[in-house]
């Protein structure tokens, strides 16, 4: 059973193979780390450029806040809170917040009836 017995030392050939494998592994890890750092730097640059572009577009907009948009104000006056602009009305809360369930079809039907009534 010489397979399971340990020898007293390692040969020069085993040492060279071991150090060669260690060097190749270290070089490979270094290259991969460099690629990872470059990719991270590139994505970081892209994110900062994208944010700067979005901010510059936002600064050029005539209406920058949704609650100042005349169309939204009219929507509130006509349908969501009739006669006034009340963003926290019950109907606005139910229609503008994401909901799932049985109450959605009733609200959609009410919106369609309101649209048909105003179209006539």
PyMOL commands that set and color helices and strands:
alter all, ss='L'
color gray80, all
select helices_A, chain A and resi 12-60+66-68+70-80+90-96+103-119
alter helices_A, ss='H'
color red, helices_A
deselect
rebuild
show_as cartoon
